[in-house]
């Protein structure tokens, strides 16, 4: 473990050092969580709610098989062309 130092701005903001951003895989617009334990502060990345919820709802039906739909469409078009003669 090692320590990194940064300065607080007049608005109470700090820059998260690049080493910390890389370690937590933080990108612009990501959210972070500060956890206080006495006089120690932990910073953690907050997982995306969208990604966290992915797959939480199961599908009502299986996805369409587009190759089968395409084959049926082509057959229907061919039948329609043959019936026009």
N, CA and C of each residue as an Amber inpcrd file, in Angstrom:
protein
   255
   0.8530000  -1.1850000   0.0000000   0.0000000   0.0000000   0.0000000
   0.8860000   1.2310000   0.0000000   0.4620000   2.2560000  -0.7110000
   1.1940000   3.5130000  -0.7060000   0.2040000   4.6590000  -0.7000000
   0.6660000   5.8350000  -0.3370000  -0.2040000   7.0070000  -0.1930000
   0.0030000   7.9530000  -1.3640000  -1.0720000   8.5990000  -1.7680000
  -1.0380000   9.6180000  -2.8150000  -1.6470000  10.8860000  -2.2460000
  -1.0700000  12.0130000  -2.5560000  -1.5270000  13.2870000  -2.0060000
  -2.1060000  14.1580000  -3.1120000  -3.1640000  14.8750000  -2.7930000
  -3.7730000  15.8240000  -3.7240000  -4.2690000  17.0140000  -2.9100000
  -4.6850000  18.0810000  -3.5820000  -5.0970000  19.3190000  -2.9240000
  -6.5970000  19.5380000  -3.0820000  -7.2360000  20.0200000  -2.0450000
  -8.6610000  20.3400000  -2.0850000  -8.8310000  21.7540000  -2.6340000
  -9.7630000  21.9240000  -3.5860000 -10.0390000  23.2540000  -4.1340000
 -10.9440000  24.0260000  -3.1790000 -11.1780000  25.2950000  -3.4960000
 -12.0580000  26.1220000  -2.6590000 -13.4990000  25.6040000  -2.6720000
 -13.8540000  24.8090000  -3.6880000 -15.1950000  24.2250000  -3.7690000
 -15.2560000  22.8480000  -3.0970000 -14.1690000  22.4060000  -2.4840000
 -14.1490000  21.1110000  -1.8180000 -13.8930000  19.9580000  -2.7680000
 -13.4140000  20.2420000  -3.9700000 -13.1670000  19.1990000  -4.9550000
 -11.7080000  18.7530000  -4.9240000 -11.4940000  17.4910000  -5.2910000
 -10.1360000  16.9670000  -5.4260000 -10.0420000  16.2290000  -6.7620000
  -8.8340000  16.1300000  -7.2680000  -8.5870000  15.3140000  -8.4500000
  -8.1790000  13.9320000  -7.9770000  -8.8470000  12.9180000  -8.5020000
  -8.4770000  11.5470000  -8.1450000  -7.2110000  11.2110000  -8.9320000
  -6.1380000  10.8650000  -8.2410000  -4.8880000  10.5730000  -8.9390000
  -5.0570000   9.4780000  -9.9970000  -4.2860000   9.5950000 -11.0640000
  -4.3930000   8.6690000 -12.1860000  -4.1930000   7.2190000 -11.7470000
  -3.3040000   6.9770000 -10.7950000  -3.0820000   5.6110000 -10.3200000
  -4.3440000   5.0180000  -9.7160000  -5.0830000   5.8400000  -8.9830000
  -6.3390000   5.3850000  -8.3620000  -7.3970000   5.1670000  -9.4370000
  -7.5020000   6.1100000 -10.3840000  -8.4820000   5.9570000 -11.4760000
  -8.2210000   4.6780000 -12.2580000  -6.9700000   4.3890000 -12.5380000
  -6.6400000   3.1640000 -13.2720000  -6.9680000   1.9260000 -12.4450000
  -6.6100000   1.9450000 -11.1700000  -6.8600000   0.7880000 -10.3050000
  -8.3530000   0.4890000 -10.1830000  -9.1670000   1.5450000 -10.1270000
 -10.6210000   1.3670000  -9.9950000 -11.3270000   1.3480000 -11.3490000
 -10.5440000   1.4910000 -12.4360000 -11.0920000   1.5190000 -13.8080000
 -12.1490000   2.6110000 -13.9480000 -11.8550000   3.7830000 -13.4140000
 -12.7860000   4.9120000 -13.4660000 -12.6170000   5.6850000 -14.7670000
 -13.7540000   6.0970000 -15.3180000 -13.7760000   6.9150000 -16.5270000
 -14.5940000   8.1640000 -16.2250000 -14.4800000   9.2040000 -17.0670000
 -15.3140000  10.3890000 -16.8580000 -16.7930000  10.0030000 -16.7630000
 -17.4990000  10.6400000 -15.8830000 -18.9340000  10.4470000 -15.6120000
 -19.2210000   9.2290000 -14.7340000 -18.2110000   8.3990000 -14.4140000
 -18.4340000   7.2850000 -13.4890000 -18.7500000   7.8400000 -12.1010000
 -19.4190000   7.0400000 -11.3090000 -19.7460000   7.4410000  -9.9370000
 -18.8050000   6.7310000  -8.9770000 -18.5150000   7.4020000  -7.8680000
 -17.6870000   6.8120000  -6.8160000 -18.4290000   6.9080000  -5.4930000
 -18.0640000   6.0240000  -4.5830000 -18.6710000   5.9760000  -3.2590000
 -17.5800000   6.2400000  -2.2320000 -17.8540000   7.1400000  -1.2940000
 -16.9380000   7.4060000  -0.1970000 -17.4970000   6.7370000   1.0470000
 -16.6740000   5.9330000   1.7100000 -17.0930000   5.2550000   2.9330000
 -16.2030000   5.7390000   4.0730000 -16.8430000   6.2760000   5.1250000
 -16.1050000   6.7790000   6.2860000 -16.0360000   5.7240000   7.3730000
 -14.8240000   5.4900000   7.8670000 -14.6040000   4.6020000   9.0140000
 -13.7220000   5.3670000   9.9860000 -14.3440000   6.0840000  10.9130000
 -13.5810000   6.9450000  11.8190000 -12.9480000   8.0780000  11.0280000
 -11.6110000   8.1850000  11.0660000 -10.9500000   9.2310000  10.2990000
 -10.3290000   8.6890000   9.0090000 -10.7690000   7.5160000   8.5900000
 -10.2920000   6.9050000   7.3410000 -11.4240000   6.9380000   6.3190000
 -11.0750000   7.3250000   5.0960000 -12.0480000   7.3790000   4.0020000
 -11.6410000   6.3590000   2.9450000 -12.5970000   5.5360000   2.5290000
 -12.3790000   4.5950000   1.4270000 -13.1380000   5.1270000   0.2130000
 -12.5380000   5.0070000  -0.9460000 -13.2210000   5.3890000  -2.1880000
 -13.3910000   4.1270000  -3.0210000 -14.6050000   3.9220000  -3.5300000
 -14.9100000   2.7350000  -4.3120000 -15.6750000   3.1360000  -5.5680000
 -15.4850000   2.3830000  -6.6260000 -16.2760000   2.6260000  -7.8280000
 -17.6820000   2.0840000  -7.5980000 -18.6560000   2.7510000  -8.1810000
 -20.0470000   2.3250000  -8.0740000 -20.4250000   1.6970000  -9.4070000
 -20.8280000   0.4340000  -9.3990000 -21.1840000  -0.2090000 -10.6650000
 -22.4130000   0.4480000 -11.2910000 -22.4480000   0.4230000 -12.6030000
 -23.5770000   0.9730000 -13.3450000 -24.8570000   0.2320000 -12.9800000
 -25.9170000   0.9640000 -12.7040000 -27.2020000   0.3350000 -12.3920000
 -27.7500000  -0.3810000 -13.6220000 -27.4500000   0.1540000 -14.8000000
 -27.9090000  -0.4810000 -16.0300000 -27.2450000  -1.8330000 -16.2040000
 -25.9320000  -1.8800000 -16.0330000 -25.2110000  -3.1430000 -16.1730000
 -25.5870000  -4.0960000 -15.0400000 -25.7400000  -3.5680000 -13.8340000
 -26.1020000  -4.4140000 -12.6930000 -27.4650000  -5.0620000 -12.9020000
 -28.3770000  -4.3700000 -13.5740000 -29.7230000  -4.8990000 -13.7910000
 -29.8580000  -5.7530000 -15.0340000 -28.7930000  -5.8150000 -15.8480000
 -28.8600000  -6.5850000 -17.0950000 -29.1750000  -8.0430000 -16.8040000
 -30.1760000  -8.5640000 -17.4590000 -30.5540000  -9.9580000 -17.2870000
 -31.4700000 -10.2130000 -16.1090000 -31.8540000  -9.1600000 -15.3810000
 -32.7010000  -9.3400000 -14.2110000 -34.1240000  -9.7450000 -14.6050000
 -34.5260000  -9.3940000 -15.8160000 -35.8630000  -9.7260000 -16.3010000
 -35.7060000 -10.7360000 -17.4270000 -36.3820000 -11.8480000 -17.3090000
 -36.2820000 -12.8530000 -18.3660000 -37.2630000 -12.5310000 -19.4930000
 -36.9040000 -12.9250000 -20.6800000 -37.7290000 -12.6680000 -21.8600000
 -38.9990000 -13.5120000 -21.8160000 -40.0800000 -12.9590000 -22.3680000
 -41.3420000 -13.7090000 -22.4270000 -41.2690000 -14.8060000 -23.4840000
 -40.4890000 -14.5630000 -24.5280000 -40.3310000 -15.5640000 -25.5790000
 -38.9020000 -15.5090000 -26.1030000 -38.5400000 -16.5280000 -26.8330000
 -37.1900000 -16.5710000 -27.3940000 -37.0770000 -15.5580000 -28.5340000
 -35.8750000 -15.0470000 -28.7890000 -35.7020000 -14.1210000 -29.9120000
 -36.0500000 -14.8060000 -31.2340000 -36.4820000 -14.0180000 -32.1760000
 -36.8220000 -14.5490000 -33.4940000 -35.5730000 -15.1200000 -34.1660000
 -35.7640000 -16.1740000 -34.9350000 -34.6800000 -16.7200000 -35.7410000
 -34.7790000 -16.0530000 -37.1050000 -33.9480000 -15.0320000 -37.3150000
 -34.0680000 -14.2130000 -38.5130000 -33.7470000 -14.9840000 -39.7840000
 -32.8930000 -15.9880000 -39.7210000 -32.6040000 -16.7740000 -40.9240000
 -33.8620000 -17.5230000 -41.3700000 -34.6200000 -18.0410000 -40.3970000
 -35.8680000 -18.7450000 -40.7330000 -36.9160000 -17.7670000 -41.2760000
 -37.0100000 -16.5780000 -40.6640000 -37.9490000 -15.5650000 -41.1460000
 -37.5930000 -15.1270000 -42.5710000 -36.2820000 -14.9460000 -42.8200000
 -35.8260000 -14.5320000 -44.1410000 -36.1650000 -15.5950000 -45.1820000
 -35.9310000 -16.8460000 -44.8620000 -36.2290000 -17.9500000 -45.7910000
 -37.7210000 -17.9930000 -46.0890000 -38.5490000 -17.8200000 -45.0610000
 -40.0000000 -17.8370000 -45.2660000 -40.4370000 -16.6620000 -46.1380000
 -39.8530000 -15.4840000 -45.9100000 -40.1620000 -14.3000000 -46.7010000
 -39.7960000 -14.5330000 -48.1720000 -38.5810000 -15.0660000 -48.4060000
 -38.1350000 -15.2960000 -49.7910000 -39.0350000 -16.3100000 -50.4860000
 -39.4590000 -17.3450000 -49.7520000 -40.3600000 -18.3410000 -50.3440000
 -41.7050000 -17.7050000 -50.6830000 -42.2370000 -16.8780000 -49.7820000
 -43.5230000 -16.2140000 -50.0370000 -43.4290000 -15.2840000 -51.2420000
 -42.3190000 -14.5680000 -51.3780000 -42.1430000 -13.6760000 -52.5320000
 -42.0580000 -14.4990000 -53.8100000 -41.3080000 -15.6030000 -53.7710000
 -41.1910000 -16.4710000 -54.9500000 -42.5540000 -17.0410000 -55.3220000
 -43.3230000 -17.5070000 -54.3350000 -44.6640000 -18.0420000 -54.6100000
 -45.5540000 -16.9740000 -55.2320000 -45.4570000 -15.7420000 -54.7180000
 -46.2820000 -14.6430000 -55.2430000 -45.9180000 -14.3390000 -56.6900000
 -44.6440000 -14.3390000 -57.0080000 -44.1990000 -14.0930000 -58.3870000
 -44.6810000 -15.1970000 -59.3020000 -44.5730000 -16.4480000 -58.8620000
 -45.0220000 -17.5800000 -59.6970000 -46.5270000 -17.5560000 -59.9100000
 -47.2880000 -17.0920000 -58.9250000 -48.7490000 -17.0730000 -59.0360000
 -49.2470000 -15.9310000 -59.9080000 -48.3880000 -14.9510000 -60.2270000
 -48.8160000 -13.8170000 -61.0510000 -48.8550000 -14.1740000 -62.5160000
 -48.2310000 -15.2750000 -62.9170000 -48.1830000 -15.6580000 -64.3380000
 -49.4650000 -16.2340000 -64.8130000
